[in-house]
């Protein structure tokens, strides 16, 4: 079965992203595929390369990037939600004349169309919110 | 664009202001309609407050949501469902809502959800 995952909760404030990670691992372990993971609303903070949690806590952006590398996952961060909240890639940082960019490697910024396309292609869309 | 059609239901549960949920849901709704997929919207809990006219959102430094809701018609999004119980709990009469809505009881909501390929909740 083809899954897509939507995350709307902020990492560390809500369990959403951490639960989505565990769910995604289980989905893949059971032999299903994940078409896309879409980070929306406060979920965009899961794509910040600047997150620096204490060593004994899960580094959520790094965990996503590792899972994506292992399974060729498409990690898409909603561009409108992200730039509002200060999650920028190099291109957006240049466009808005910001001093730096912080989108973690393994993630891409794109539009809401990627969420809808994921729904069209996938058998199941599972949302992790607040 | 793909020829495959999937039916989407967006469930709104949050008040119009206080969180970005209402706007996030609306943006997704408009995008789904651009992709010409069958779409229904369901308003439950505090989200029924989104449907009241004459929001004064600028007073709290927010963009007015009701202007956007009137865009639904322009995008041919006309499957608007409202939880009857949520309305009556908040003392809102169906006549207070100017949009063309269908009231549902909990059984109606269950069967609406059952008909969908995907449910997105905000």
gemmi code that builds the backbone of each chain (N, CA, C; Angstrom):
import gemmi

chains = {
    "A": [
        ("UNK", (0.828, -1.198, 0.000), (0.000, 0.000, 0.000), (0.870, 1.260, 0.000)),
        ("UNK", (0.413, 2.277, -0.698), (1.177, 3.535, -0.741), (0.624, 4.503, 0.301)),
        ("UNK", (1.493, 4.958, 1.184), (1.118, 5.922, 2.221), (1.701, 7.291, 1.913)),
        ("UNK", (1.036, 8.330, 2.393), (1.680, 9.630, 2.542), (1.398, 10.117, 3.954)),
        ("UNK", (2.329, 10.896, 4.467), (2.259, 11.347, 5.856), (2.191, 12.863, 5.873)),
        ("UNK", (1.289, 13.410, 6.677), (1.197, 14.857, 6.844), (1.462, 15.179, 8.314)),
        ("UNK", (2.331, 16.158, 8.557), (2.665, 16.548, 9.933), (2.367, 18.026, 10.112)),
        ("UNK", (1.475, 18.334, 11.056), (1.123, 19.742, 11.279), (1.555, 20.252, 12.654)),
        ("UNK", (2.036, 19.372, 13.503), (2.433, 19.788, 14.849), (3.923, 20.111, 14.912)),
        ("UNK", (4.286, 21.077, 15.765), (5.694, 21.446, 15.916), (6.447, 20.348, 16.660)),
        ("UNK", (7.696, 20.079, 16.255), (8.489, 19.106, 17.000), (8.770, 19.654, 18.400)),
        ("UNK", (8.876, 18.771, 19.356), (9.179, 19.103, 20.765), (8.007, 19.743, 21.504)),
        ("UNK", (7.149, 20.545, 20.837), (5.933, 21.023, 21.507), (4.863, 19.958, 21.457)),
        ("UNK", (4.781, 19.275, 20.315), (3.763, 18.242, 20.172), (4.440, 16.926, 19.816)),
        ("UNK", (3.702, 15.846, 20.007), (4.233, 14.508, 19.744), (4.161, 14.177, 18.247)),
        ("UNK", (3.514, 15.088, 17.472), (3.172, 14.768, 16.083), (4.346, 14.221, 15.268)),
        ("UNK", (5.442, 14.967, 15.234), (6.542, 14.583, 14.353), (7.216, 13.298, 14.830)),
        ("UNK", (7.358, 13.168, 16.144), (7.981, 11.959, 16.702), (7.108, 10.731, 16.439)),
        ("UNK", (5.799, 10.879, 16.594), (4.896, 9.759, 16.301), (4.918, 9.414, 14.818)),
        ("UNK", (4.967, 10.454, 13.991), (4.993, 10.226, 12.540), (6.256, 9.466, 12.132)),
        ("UNK", (7.368, 9.772, 12.796), (8.613, 9.041, 12.541), (8.446, 7.560, 12.847)),
        ("UNK", (7.888, 7.288, 14.027), (7.702, 5.886, 14.432), (6.728, 5.172, 13.511)),
        ("UNK", (5.651, 5.883, 13.166), (4.654, 5.287, 12.268), (5.283, 4.991, 10.905)),
        ("UNK", (6.065, 5.946, 10.408), (6.688, 5.769, 9.089), (7.633, 4.573, 9.087)),
        ("UNK", (8.400, 4.431, 10.166), (9.307, 3.274, 10.257), (8.518, 1.969, 10.206)),
        ("UNK", (7.377, 1.943, 10.909), (6.558, 0.725, 10.926), (5.973, 0.438, 9.550)),
        ("UNK", (5.495, 1.484, 8.901), (4.915, 1.335, 7.566), (5.941, 0.697, 6.617)),
        ("UNK", (7.167, 1.222, 6.670), (8.223, 0.739, 5.769), (8.637, -0.684, 6.137)),
        ("UNK", (8.685, -0.952, 7.435), (9.079, -2.274, 7.928), (8.088, -3.345, 7.446)),
        ("UNK", (6.816, -2.965, 7.353), (5.791, -3.918, 6.943), (5.713, -4.045, 5.420)),
        ("UNK", (6.637, -3.374, 4.723), (6.722, -3.559, 3.278), (5.881, -2.600, 2.459)),
        ("UNK", (5.265, -1.629, 3.100), (4.535, -0.613, 2.340), (5.505, 0.471, 1.887)),
        ("UNK", (4.996, 1.381, 1.049), (5.875, 2.475, 0.642), (5.280, 3.808, 1.088)),
        ("UNK", (6.147, 4.798, 1.183), (5.704, 6.145, 1.542), (6.016, 7.053, 0.358)),
        ("UNK", (4.962, 7.589, -0.238), (5.137, 8.437, -1.418), (5.753, 9.775, -1.032)),
        ("UNK", (5.267, 10.328, 0.095), (5.772, 11.652, 0.483), (5.480, 11.900, 1.962)),
        ("UNK", (6.362, 12.656, 2.600), (6.079, 13.189, 3.936), (5.961, 14.692, 3.767)),
        ("UNK", (4.806, 15.223, 4.150), (4.550, 16.651, 3.931), (4.467, 17.369, 5.268)),
        ("UNK", (5.303, 18.376, 5.442), (5.358, 19.146, 6.690), (4.610, 20.453, 6.479)),
        ("UNK", (3.557, 20.645, 7.281), (2.664, 21.787, 7.075), (2.486, 22.517, 8.418)),
        ("UNK", (2.057, 23.768, 8.343), (1.843, 24.586, 9.550), (3.086, 24.510, 10.454)),
        ("UNK", (2.889, 24.338, 11.779), (4.038, 24.284, 12.688), (4.940, 23.078, 12.429)),
        ("UNK", (4.458, 22.138, 11.638), (5.263, 20.966, 11.293), (6.529, 21.327, 10.544)),
        ("UNK", (6.580, 22.530, 9.959), (7.756, 22.932, 9.165), (9.033, 22.977, 10.010)),
        ("UNK", (8.880, 23.152, 11.326), (10.075, 23.228, 12.171), (10.834, 21.897, 12.240)),
        ("UNK", (10.180, 20.823, 11.816), (10.890, 19.535, 11.731), (11.966, 19.578, 10.660)),
        ("UNK", (11.919, 20.594, 9.799), (12.912, 20.700, 8.728), (14.000, 21.711, 9.023)),
        ("UNK", (14.092, 22.141, 10.283), (15.117, 23.129, 10.621), (16.439, 22.464, 10.966)),
        ("UNK", (17.483, 22.863, 10.260), (18.821, 22.329, 10.529), (19.404, 22.915, 11.806)),
        ("UNK", (18.771, 23.955, 12.334), (19.325, 24.627, 13.516), (18.797, 24.065, 14.833)),
        ("UNK", (17.896, 23.086, 14.770), (17.393, 22.476, 16.006), (18.567, 21.834, 16.742)),
        ("UNK", (18.701, 22.162, 18.017), (19.816, 21.621, 18.798), (19.302, 21.079, 20.126)),
        ("UNK", (18.569, 19.962, 20.066), (18.022, 19.393, 21.308), (19.145, 18.792, 22.166)),
        ("UNK", (18.909, 18.651, 23.472), (19.913, 18.002, 24.330), (20.267, 16.607, 23.799)),
        ("UNK", (21.474, 16.164, 24.120), (21.997, 14.914, 23.542), (21.143, 13.689, 23.843)),
        ("UNK", (20.446, 13.718, 24.997), (19.655, 12.534, 25.347), (18.234, 12.612, 24.790)),
        ("UNK", (17.995, 13.561, 23.898), (16.682, 13.635, 23.243), (16.841, 13.398, 21.741)),
        ("UNK", (15.742, 12.956, 21.126), (15.772, 12.675, 19.688), (15.986, 13.955, 18.891)),
        ("UNK", (16.923, 13.905, 17.952), (17.069, 15.028, 17.033), (16.143, 14.759, 15.839)),
        ("UNK", (14.964, 15.356, 15.910), (13.911, 15.015, 14.949), (14.299, 15.319, 13.498)),
        ("UNK", (14.838, 16.511, 13.204), (15.233, 16.755, 11.809), (16.256, 15.735, 11.302)),
        ("UNK", (17.239, 15.394, 12.150), (18.251, 14.422, 11.733), (17.656, 13.040, 11.518)),
        ("UNK", (16.705, 12.661, 12.392), (16.069, 11.339, 12.261), (15.289, 11.234, 10.952)),
        ("UNK", (14.580, 12.315, 10.618), (13.845, 12.315, 9.340), (14.804, 12.193, 8.166)),
        ("UNK", (15.870, 12.979, 8.222), (16.824, 12.967, 7.111), (17.450, 11.577, 6.959)),
        ("UNK", (17.734, 10.921, 8.092), (18.331, 9.580, 8.037), (17.353, 8.571, 7.437)),
        ("UNK", (16.083, 8.660, 7.881), (15.073, 7.738, 7.343), (14.874, 7.974, 5.846)),
        ("UNK", (14.905, 9.243, 5.459), (14.727, 9.592, 4.052), (15.874, 9.039, 3.205)),
        ("UNK", (17.097, 9.154, 3.751), (18.261, 8.629, 3.009), (18.144, 7.123, 2.824)),
        ("UNK", (17.727, 6.464, 3.883), (17.673, 4.997, 3.867), (16.598, 4.484, 2.903)),
        ("UNK", (15.487, 5.207, 2.804), (14.348, 4.716, 2.021), (13.983, 5.623, 0.852)),
        ("UNK", (14.848, 6.541, 0.499), (14.578, 7.484, -0.600), (13.221, 8.172, -0.427)),
        ("UNK", (12.968, 8.704, 0.774), (11.696, 9.385, 1.027), (11.745, 10.812, 0.493)),
        ("UNK", (10.594, 11.293, 0.075), (10.454, 12.666, -0.390), (9.946, 13.512, 0.787)),
        ("UNK", (10.831, 14.284, 1.403), (10.443, 15.125, 2.544), (10.159, 16.528, 2.026)),
        ("UNK", (8.901, 16.918, 2.009), (8.527, 18.223, 1.462), (7.990, 19.118, 2.571)),
        ("UNK", (8.554, 20.307, 2.656), (8.118, 21.300, 3.640), (7.318, 22.361, 2.895)),
        ("UNK", (6.119, 22.639, 3.377), (5.256, 23.635, 2.723), (5.966, 24.997, 2.714)),
        ("UNK", (6.156, 25.528, 1.519), (6.984, 26.734, 1.383), (6.331, 27.945, 2.038)),
        ("UNK", (5.004, 28.085, 1.894), (4.328, 29.260, 2.462), (4.365, 29.216, 3.985)),
        ("UNK", (4.123, 28.016, 4.537), (4.152, 27.851, 5.989), (5.577, 28.036, 6.509)),
        ("UNK", (6.564, 27.609, 5.732), (7.948, 27.632, 6.177), (8.537, 29.040, 6.193)),
        ("UNK", (8.344, 29.778, 5.099), (9.000, 31.099, 5.052), (8.393, 32.036, 6.093)),
        ("UNK", (7.083, 31.864, 6.363), (6.452, 32.632, 7.452), (7.142, 32.403, 8.790)),
        ("UNK", (7.537, 31.146, 9.002), (8.074, 30.752, 10.305), (9.595, 30.752, 10.342)),
        ("UNK", (10.209, 31.266, 9.295), (11.657, 31.373, 9.303), (12.382, 30.078, 9.036)),
        ("UNK", (11.785, 29.202, 8.238), (12.506, 28.025, 7.761), (12.751, 28.255, 6.268)),
        ("UNK", (13.999, 28.550, 5.914), (14.314, 28.993, 4.553), (15.391, 28.111, 3.933)),
        ("UNK", (15.259, 27.867, 2.639), (16.394, 27.275, 1.940), (17.221, 28.418, 1.352)),
        ("UNK", (18.267, 28.054, 0.645), (19.187, 29.073, 0.160), (18.484, 30.059, -0.773)),
        ("UNK", (17.645, 29.513, -1.638), (16.945, 30.351, -2.617), (16.004, 31.350, -1.967)),
        ("UNK", (15.253, 30.882, -0.981), (14.301, 31.772, -0.297), (15.035, 32.805, 0.546)),
        ("UNK", (16.151, 32.408, 1.138), (16.943, 33.348, 1.930), (17.421, 34.493, 1.035)),
        ("UNK", (17.808, 34.138, -0.191), (18.265, 35.155, -1.139), (17.081, 36.041, -1.544)),
        ("UNK", (15.943, 35.393, -1.846), (14.763, 36.135, -2.294), (14.300, 37.159, -1.245)),
        ("UNK", (14.321, 36.742, 0.022), (13.848, 37.635, 1.086), (15.000, 38.402, 1.759)),
        ("UNK", (16.173, 38.289, 1.161), (17.356, 39.013, 1.654), (17.597, 38.756, 3.145)),
        ("UNK", (17.614, 37.467, 3.494), (17.879, 37.074, 4.877), (19.347, 36.666, 5.022)),
        ("UNK", (19.815, 36.771, 6.271), (21.247, 36.582, 6.490), (21.678, 35.115, 6.457)),
        ("UNK", (20.724, 34.208, 6.531), (21.115, 32.802, 6.527), (19.972, 31.916, 6.082)),
        ("UNK", (20.271, 30.655, 5.900), (19.216, 29.688, 5.566), (19.391, 28.471, 6.450)),
        ("UNK", (18.294, 27.754, 6.698), (18.347, 26.699, 7.713), (17.540, 25.462, 7.362)),
        ("UNK", (17.137, 25.309, 6.095), (16.420, 24.080, 5.754), (17.409, 22.919, 5.795)),
        ("UNK", (17.063, 21.904, 6.589), (17.981, 20.777, 6.777), (18.155, 20.007, 5.478)),
        ("UNK", (19.306, 19.387, 5.337), (19.570, 18.618, 4.126), (18.645, 17.398, 4.123)),
        ("UNK", (18.160, 17.044, 2.931), (17.186, 15.954, 2.816), (15.763, 16.455, 2.690)),
        ("UNK", (15.530, 17.737, 2.999), (14.192, 18.333, 2.890), (14.150, 19.272, 1.683)),
        ("UNK", (12.966, 19.408, 1.088), (12.801, 20.432, 0.051), (11.581, 21.288, 0.368)),
        ("UNK", (11.633, 22.542, -0.045), (10.483, 23.438, 0.076), (9.658, 23.326, -1.192)),
        ("UNK", (8.345, 23.187, -1.012), (7.477, 23.207, -2.194), (6.067, 23.577, -1.772)),
        ("UNK", (5.158, 23.619, -2.743), (3.820, 24.145, -2.482), (2.824, 23.097, -2.017)),
        ("UNK", (1.629, 23.579, -1.681), (0.553, 22.701, -1.211), (0.118, 21.688, -2.271)),
        ("UNK", (0.416, 21.996, -3.523), (0.096, 21.045, -4.594), (0.740, 19.687, -4.342)),
        ("UNK", (1.893, 19.710, -3.662), (2.585, 18.459, -3.345), (1.797, 17.615, -2.342)),
        ("UNK", (1.034, 18.290, -1.489), (0.176, 17.570, -0.541), (-0.996, 16.932, -1.292)),
        ("UNK", (-1.604, 17.701, -2.180), (-2.757, 17.185, -2.922), (-2.325, 16.054, -3.861)),
        ("UNK", (-1.193, 16.250, -4.534), (-0.678, 15.202, -5.426), (-0.405, 13.931, -4.633)),
        ("UNK", (0.118, 14.090, -3.415), (0.376, 12.928, -2.561), (-0.930, 12.191, -2.267)),
        ("UNK", (-2.006, 12.966, -2.046), (-3.306, 12.351, -1.794), (-3.821, 11.586, -3.002)),
        ("UNK", (-3.593, 12.147, -4.177), (-4.086, 11.511, -5.400), (-3.358, 10.185, -5.646)),
        ("UNK", (-2.056, 10.178, -5.353), (-1.228, 9.012, -5.646), (-1.340, 7.938, -4.551)),
        ("UNK", (-1.618, 8.364, -3.308), (-1.522, 7.433, -2.180), (-2.852, 6.758, -1.855)),
        ("UNK", (-2.730, 5.536, -1.306), (-3.922, 4.834, -0.826), (-4.361, 5.379, 0.522)),
        ("UNK", (-3.393, 5.810, 1.318), (-3.695, 6.320, 2.654), (-2.907, 7.597, 2.910)),
        ("UNK", (-3.579, 8.610, 3.455), (-2.887, 9.815, 3.919), (-3.129, 9.900, 5.424)),
        ("UNK", (-2.057, 9.878, 6.189), (-2.206, 9.875, 7.642), (-1.643, 11.182, 8.197)),
        ("UNK", (-2.489, 11.907, 8.927), (-2.099, 13.216, 9.451), (-1.701, 13.113, 10.922)),
        ("UNK", (-0.592, 13.747, 11.256), (-0.165, 13.845, 12.656), (-0.224, 15.310, 13.047)),
        ("UNK", (-1.223, 15.660, 13.864), (-1.432, 17.048, 14.217), (-1.153, 17.287, 15.689)),
        ("UNK", (-1.825, 18.279, 16.235), (-1.585, 18.568, 17.650), (-2.633, 17.901, 18.527)),
    ],
    "B": [
        ("UNK", (-1.697, 16.854, -15.200), (-2.309, 16.388, -13.946), (-2.849, 14.970, -14.100)),
        ("UNK", (-2.827, 14.237, -13.045), (-3.262, 12.840, -13.094), (-4.766, 12.741, -13.366)),
        ("UNK", (-5.146, 11.661, -14.051), (-6.570, 11.438, -14.324), (-7.285, 10.835, -13.124)),
        ("UNK", (-6.494, 10.245, -12.218), (-7.096, 9.608, -11.054), (-7.800, 10.653, -10.195)),
        ("UNK", (-8.983, 10.299, -9.727), (-9.699, 11.196, -8.809), (-9.749, 10.556, -7.429)),
        ("UNK", (-9.473, 11.337, -6.441), (-9.643, 10.877, -5.062), (-10.561, 11.866, -4.366)),
        ("UNK", (-11.482, 11.348, -3.571), (-12.363, 12.261, -2.840), (-11.702, 12.657, -1.527)),
        ("UNK", (-11.734, 13.948, -1.253), (-11.122, 14.509, -0.039), (-12.205, 15.105, 0.846)),
        ("UNK", (-12.055, 14.891, 2.135), (-12.883, 15.592, 3.119), (-11.939, 16.353, 4.046)),
        ("UNK", (-12.191, 17.646, 4.177), (-11.434, 18.437, 5.145), (-12.322, 18.670, 6.354)),
        ("UNK", (-11.860, 18.229, 7.512), (-12.616, 18.452, 8.743), (-12.004, 19.637, 9.471)),
        ("UNK", (-12.813, 20.663, 9.678), (-12.392, 21.839, 10.444), (-12.914, 21.705, 11.860)),
        ("UNK", (-12.035, 21.893, 12.834), (-12.474, 21.751, 14.226), (-12.135, 22.956, 15.085)),
        ("UNK", (-11.346, 23.879, 14.542), (-10.831, 24.969, 15.376), (-11.528, 26.291, 15.093)),
        ("UNK", (-11.512, 27.170, 16.085), (-12.085, 28.508, 15.944), (-11.340, 29.279, 14.844)),
        ("UNK", (-12.004, 30.290, 14.263), (-11.391, 30.989, 13.129), (-10.058, 31.666, 13.449)),
        ("UNK", (-9.907, 32.184, 14.676), (-8.650, 32.849, 15.043), (-8.109, 32.166, 16.300)),
        ("UNK", (-6.892, 32.456, 16.656), (-6.305, 31.785, 17.818), (-5.332, 30.706, 17.408)),
        ("UNK", (-5.507, 30.162, 16.216), (-4.511, 29.251, 15.649), (-4.612, 29.389, 14.134)),
        ("UNK", (-3.623, 28.853, 13.435), (-3.631, 28.985, 11.974), (-4.493, 27.920, 11.301)),
        ("UNK", (-5.150, 27.070, 12.113), (-5.841, 25.902, 11.556), (-6.851, 26.252, 10.467)),
        ("UNK", (-7.681, 27.272, 10.714), (-8.747, 27.601, 9.761), (-8.150, 28.018, 8.415)),
        ("UNK", (-7.134, 28.871, 8.477), (-6.490, 29.340, 7.241), (-5.748, 28.204, 6.544)),
        ("UNK", (-5.080, 27.366, 7.325), (-4.363, 26.221, 6.751), (-5.328, 25.309, 6.001)),
        ("UNK", (-6.486, 25.062, 6.632), (-7.486, 24.180, 6.017), (-8.016, 24.792, 4.724)),
        ("UNK", (-8.262, 26.089, 4.771), (-8.801, 26.779, 3.607), (-7.807, 26.743, 2.437)),
        ("UNK", (-6.529, 26.963, 2.733), (-5.509, 26.917, 1.682), (-5.450, 25.536, 1.034)),
        ("UNK", (-5.580, 24.487, 1.868), (-5.572, 23.130, 1.316), (-6.822, 22.917, 0.460)),
        ("UNK", (-7.963, 23.424, 0.940), (-9.216, 23.259, 0.189), (-9.096, 23.883, -1.205)),
        ("UNK", (-8.566, 25.097, -1.259), (-8.451, 25.782, -2.546), (-7.496, 25.019, -3.474)),
        ("UNK", (-6.425, 24.465, -2.894), (-5.472, 23.706, -3.719), (-6.109, 22.426, -4.255)),
        ("UNK", (-6.875, 21.738, -3.413), (-7.545, 20.513, -3.863), (-8.476, 20.846, -5.029)),
        ("UNK", (-9.151, 21.988, -4.924), (-10.089, 22.345, -5.982), (-9.350, 22.714, -7.269)),
        ("UNK", (-8.149, 23.296, -7.152), (-7.342, 23.571, -8.349), (-6.989, 22.255, -9.054)),
        ("UNK", (-6.769, 21.199, -8.262), (-6.463, 19.878, -8.821), (-7.728, 19.127, -9.272)),
        ("UNK", (-8.872, 19.803, -9.165), (-10.163, 19.268, -9.623), (-10.487, 17.904, -9.032)),
        ("UNK", (-10.240, 17.770, -7.729), (-10.609, 16.545, -7.025), (-11.918, 16.788, -6.269)),
        ("UNK", (-12.753, 15.752, -6.150), (-13.984, 15.902, -5.369), (-13.657, 16.289, -3.924)),
        ("UNK", (-14.325, 17.329, -3.427), (-13.962, 17.880, -2.117), (-15.201, 18.223, -1.306)),
        ("UNK", (-15.192, 17.838, -0.041), (-16.224, 18.261, 0.898), (-15.538, 18.892, 2.102)),
        ("UNK", (-16.225, 19.841, 2.704), (-15.730, 20.473, 3.935), (-16.728, 20.215, 5.047)),
        ("UNK", (-16.216, 19.818, 6.211), (-17.071, 19.598, 7.370), (-16.609, 20.509, 8.506)),
        ("UNK", (-17.547, 21.219, 9.089), (-17.230, 22.121, 10.206), (-17.802, 21.541, 11.488)),
        ("UNK", (-16.926, 21.280, 12.451), (-17.337, 20.708, 13.734), (-16.788, 21.565, 14.871)),
        ("UNK", (-17.239, 21.281, 16.062), (-16.705, 21.946, 17.263), (-16.658, 23.479, 17.053)),
        ("UNK", (-15.593, 24.128, 17.546), (-15.488, 25.588, 17.444), (-15.372, 26.086, 15.997)),
        ("UNK", (-15.096, 25.190, 15.067), (-14.942, 25.620, 13.667), (-16.237, 26.178, 13.088)),
        ("UNK", (-17.379, 25.870, 13.723), (-18.632, 26.449, 13.210), (-18.599, 27.982, 13.322)),
        ("UNK", (-17.770, 28.493, 14.228), (-17.635, 29.957, 14.358), (-16.987, 30.581, 13.123)),
        ("UNK", (-16.268, 29.759, 12.367), (-15.671, 30.260, 11.126), (-16.740, 30.724, 10.150)),
        ("UNK", (-17.932, 30.156, 10.277), (-18.981, 30.381, 9.274), (-19.809, 31.635, 9.531)),
        ("UNK", (-19.635, 32.224, 10.719), (-20.412, 33.429, 11.025), (-19.909, 34.606, 10.189)),
        ("UNK", (-20.822, 35.456, 9.710), (-20.398, 36.599, 8.905), (-19.861, 37.730, 9.784)),
        ("UNK", (-19.300, 38.727, 9.139), (-18.894, 39.988, 9.788), (-17.840, 39.827, 10.869)),
        ("UNK", (-16.841, 39.017, 10.626), (-15.702, 38.977, 11.546), (-15.010, 40.343, 11.543)),
        ("UNK", (-14.519, 40.756, 12.698), (-13.762, 42.022, 12.791), (-12.295, 41.685, 13.069)),
        ("UNK", (-11.715, 40.878, 12.207), (-10.397, 40.297, 12.486), (-9.281, 41.320, 12.528)),
        ("UNK", (-9.458, 42.433, 11.806), (-8.379, 43.431, 11.773), (-8.130, 44.026, 13.160)),
        ("UNK", (-9.152, 43.980, 14.017), (-8.995, 44.512, 15.378), (-7.953, 43.736, 16.180)),
        ("UNK", (-7.732, 42.475, 15.811), (-6.692, 41.696, 16.501), (-5.503, 41.427, 15.565)),
        ("UNK", (-5.393, 42.253, 14.549), (-4.233, 42.145, 13.663), (-4.216, 40.905, 12.793)),
        ("UNK", (-5.404, 40.380, 12.511), (-5.488, 39.190, 11.658), (-6.200, 39.539, 10.356)),
        ("UNK", (-5.976, 38.707, 9.337), (-6.733, 38.864, 8.096), (-8.125, 38.269, 8.294)),
        ("UNK", (-9.106, 38.919, 7.707), (-10.477, 38.449, 7.848), (-10.698, 37.140, 7.097)),
        ("UNK", (-11.170, 36.155, 7.835), (-11.350, 34.826, 7.239), (-12.630, 34.727, 6.415)),
        ("UNK", (-13.643, 35.488, 6.786), (-14.927, 35.303, 6.081), (-14.825, 35.712, 4.615)),
        ("UNK", (-13.930, 36.667, 4.315), (-13.724, 37.040, 2.915), (-13.216, 35.832, 2.131)),
        ("UNK", (-12.318, 35.073, 2.785), (-11.779, 33.882, 2.121), (-12.822, 32.793, 1.961)),
        ("UNK", (-13.675, 32.674, 2.990), (-14.695, 31.632, 2.909), (-15.641, 31.895, 1.734)),
        ("UNK", (-15.855, 33.187, 1.448), (-16.740, 33.478, 0.313), (-16.068, 33.104, -1.006)),
        ("UNK", (-14.731, 32.887, -0.962), (-14.028, 32.420, -2.171), (-14.377, 30.981, -2.516)),
        ("UNK", (-14.887, 30.258, -1.515), (-15.202, 28.845, -1.751), (-16.133, 28.688, -2.943)),
        ("UNK", (-17.112, 29.584, -3.010), (-18.094, 29.527, -4.087), (-17.407, 29.725, -5.439)),
        ("UNK", (-16.470, 30.689, -5.447), (-15.753, 31.004, -6.680), (-14.969, 29.795, -7.183)),
        ("UNK", (-14.496, 28.980, -6.237), (-13.729, 27.787, -6.587), (-14.638, 26.559, -6.759)),
        ("UNK", (-15.945, 26.786, -6.805), (-16.916, 25.683, -6.940), (-16.819, 24.674, -5.805)),
        ("UNK", (-16.459, 25.137, -4.627), (-16.467, 24.245, -3.467), (-17.824, 24.438, -2.788)),
        ("UNK", (-18.744, 23.519, -3.060), (-20.105, 23.745, -2.567), (-20.603, 22.634, -1.650)),
        ("UNK", (-19.743, 21.649, -1.383), (-20.140, 20.581, -0.462), (-19.721, 20.983, 0.958)),
        ("UNK", (-20.548, 21.801, 1.580), (-20.234, 22.315, 2.916), (-21.161, 21.674, 3.939)),
        ("UNK", (-20.581, 20.949, 4.875), (-21.367, 20.249, 5.882), (-21.060, 20.826, 7.263)),
        ("UNK", (-22.092, 20.894, 8.084), (-21.933, 21.485, 9.406), (-22.550, 20.566, 10.450)),
        ("UNK", (-21.829, 20.354, 11.516), (-22.307, 19.529, 12.625), (-23.428, 20.280, 13.357)),
        ("UNK", (-24.588, 19.667, 13.329), (-25.781, 20.281, 13.911), (-25.600, 20.549, 15.405)),
        ("UNK", (-25.016, 19.562, 16.077), (-24.852, 19.659, 17.525), (-23.896, 20.804, 17.900)),
        ("UNK", (-22.844, 20.980, 17.087), (-21.883, 22.057, 17.352), (-22.562, 23.417, 17.259)),
        ("UNK", (-23.492, 23.539, 16.317), (-24.236, 24.797, 16.182), (-25.112, 25.038, 17.407)),
        ("UNK", (-25.898, 24.039, 17.767), (-26.863, 24.271, 18.844), (-26.165, 24.467, 20.192)),
        ("UNK", (-25.034, 23.770, 20.390), (-24.278, 23.970, 21.631), (-23.809, 25.412, 21.781)),
        ("UNK", (-23.563, 26.072, 20.642), (-23.051, 27.445, 20.676), (-24.139, 28.485, 20.421)),
        ("UNK", (-25.366, 28.028, 20.382), (-26.481, 28.957, 20.203), (-26.512, 29.625, 18.843)),
        ("UNK", (-25.975, 28.946, 17.839), (-25.977, 29.511, 16.478), (-27.122, 28.870, 15.694)),
        ("UNK", (-27.941, 29.721, 15.061), (-29.006, 29.183, 14.224), (-28.483, 29.019, 12.797)),
        ("UNK", (-28.946, 27.994, 12.091), (-28.508, 27.807, 10.701), (-28.715, 29.076, 9.864)),
        ("UNK", (-29.748, 29.855, 10.226), (-30.018, 31.092, 9.470), (-28.922, 32.135, 9.654)),
        ("UNK", (-28.145, 32.008, 10.753), (-27.061, 32.975, 10.988), (-25.935, 32.819, 9.964)),
        ("UNK", (-25.939, 31.687, 9.281), (-24.858, 31.385, 8.337), (-25.327, 31.679, 6.924)),
        ("UNK", (-24.588, 32.537, 6.246), (-25.029, 32.964, 4.920), (-24.599, 32.003, 3.815)),
        ("UNK", (-23.601, 31.169, 4.097), (-23.167, 30.187, 3.102), (-24.217, 29.086, 2.977)),
        ("UNK", (-24.193, 28.431, 1.825), (-25.137, 27.348, 1.589), (-24.608, 26.045, 2.203)),
        ("UNK", (-25.174, 25.663, 3.355), (-24.623, 24.526, 4.092), (-25.644, 23.397, 4.247)),
        ("UNK", (-25.128, 22.215, 4.520), (-25.976, 21.069, 4.849), (-25.696, 20.669, 6.295)),
        ("UNK", (-26.743, 20.583, 7.100), (-26.574, 20.184, 8.501), (-26.522, 18.669, 8.605)),
        ("UNK", (-25.637, 18.181, 9.469), (-25.529, 16.734, 9.670), (-25.571, 16.401, 11.152)),
        ("UNK", (-26.243, 15.309, 11.491), (-26.132, 14.780, 12.858), (-24.948, 13.809, 12.875)),
        ("UNK", (-24.690, 13.209, 14.039), (-23.465, 12.403, 14.143), (-23.487, 11.206, 13.197)),
        ("UNK", (-24.686, 10.673, 12.951), (-24.775, 9.556, 12.008), (-24.437, 10.014, 10.585)),
        ("UNK", (-24.938, 11.199, 10.241), (-24.646, 11.781, 8.928), (-23.163, 12.041, 8.753)),
        ("UNK", (-22.525, 12.494, 9.834), (-21.088, 12.763, 9.788), (-20.326, 11.460, 9.566)),
        ("UNK", (-20.750, 10.414, 10.271), (-20.088, 9.114, 10.114), (-20.180, 8.630, 8.673)),
        ("UNK", (-21.346, 8.775, 8.062), (-21.463, 8.256, 6.699), (-20.733, 9.159, 5.700)),
        ("UNK", (-20.656, 10.464, 5.989), (-19.866, 11.366, 5.130), (-18.393, 10.957, 5.133)),
        ("UNK", (-17.878, 10.673, 6.330), (-16.471, 10.289, 6.446), (-16.216, 8.963, 5.722)),
        ("UNK", (-17.181, 8.067, 5.849), (-17.035, 6.739, 5.257), (-16.936, 6.790, 3.729)),
        ("UNK", (-17.552, 7.815, 3.134), (-17.561, 7.906, 1.663), (-16.233, 8.377, 1.071)),
        ("UNK", (-15.300, 8.855, 1.923), (-14.128, 9.558, 1.400), (-12.924, 8.646, 1.186)),
        ("UNK", (-12.087, 9.023, 0.212), (-10.783, 8.381, 0.088), (-9.831, 8.915, 1.152)),
        ("UNK", (-9.839, 10.238, 1.332), (-8.907, 10.849, 2.287), (-9.615, 11.848, 3.182)),
        ("UNK", (-9.232, 11.864, 4.430), (-9.758, 12.841, 5.380), (-8.575, 13.623, 5.962)),
        ("UNK", (-8.626, 14.940, 5.829), (-7.590, 15.793, 6.414), (-8.238, 16.620, 7.507)),
        ("UNK", (-7.652, 16.588, 8.691), (-8.282, 17.221, 9.837), (-7.454, 18.414, 10.318)),
        ("UNK", (-8.129, 19.523, 10.529), (-7.445, 20.731, 11.012), (-8.176, 21.286, 12.222)),
    ],
}
model = gemmi.Model(1)
for chain_id, residues in chains.items():
    chain = gemmi.Chain(chain_id)
    for i, (resn, *xyz) in enumerate(residues, 1):
        res = gemmi.Residue()
        res.name, res.seqid = resn, gemmi.SeqId(i, " ")
        for name, pos in zip(("N", "CA", "C"), xyz):
            atom = gemmi.Atom()
            atom.name, atom.element = name, gemmi.Element(name[0])
            atom.pos, atom.b_iso = gemmi.Position(*pos), 0.0
            res.add_atom(atom)
        chain.add_residue(res)
    model.add_chain(chain)
structure = gemmi.Structure()
structure.add_model(model)
structure.setup_entities()
